């Protein structure tokens, strides 16, 4: 597998009249013989049709998560990639971020059918990951302070492993909505693991290393199919959820 296989042919040059196609997948690490993939999805806004700016702070916030995952699991043939959004916003029923997430998964797994994938999404990216998580390549999802409106669908997550991390003091997205979503997904047949983080708020900056390490541990546990019995250092509190198989 090559990077060209994943992201497609080069964009047309400036002399061509056709529009430049959107590439929903950015590949950061591509080992010679991939065994699994982790795809990161950053946050955004409720509304916004403009593309993300070149200096995109929500995307930068995901960089240390990628580093932590790479350090923990990078020797195991892991592809590391990110979803590239067309728009900054979710944009109501358009659900642009979820559409881009599905496109990224298709681009990633088209050349490599059966490649297992874990999605790691923050805020709007968490919502996109949870909505796109029914994709057949997805083993599981780590949702960080996700945006979980009460009417989000859950039946497509049957058989998936989902870890939800949220600081209950978050003032941007609501932890109680995350816990309700997780409970609904559990009843729909998902394997759920919820953790109330003691610090971090929405940006996950306070006690950031704890967020990074725990996320890397959870990704590894999902890929290995093993139970993650300890939340790690820092006083995280496990919530409801059935054990992982």
Secondary structure, 3 states (H helix, E strand, C coil): CCHHHHHCCCCCCCCCCCCCCCCCEEEEECCCCCCEEEEEECCCECCCCCCCCCCCHHHHHCHHHHHHHHHHHHHHCEEEEEECCCCCECCHHHCHHHHHHHHHHHHHHHCCCCCEEEEEEECHHHHHHHHHCCCCCEEEEEEECCCCCCCCCCHHHCCCEEEEEEECCCCCCCHHHHHHHHHHHHHCCCEEEEEEECCCCCCCCCCHHHHHHHHHHHHHHHHHCCCCCCCCCCCCEECCCCCCC
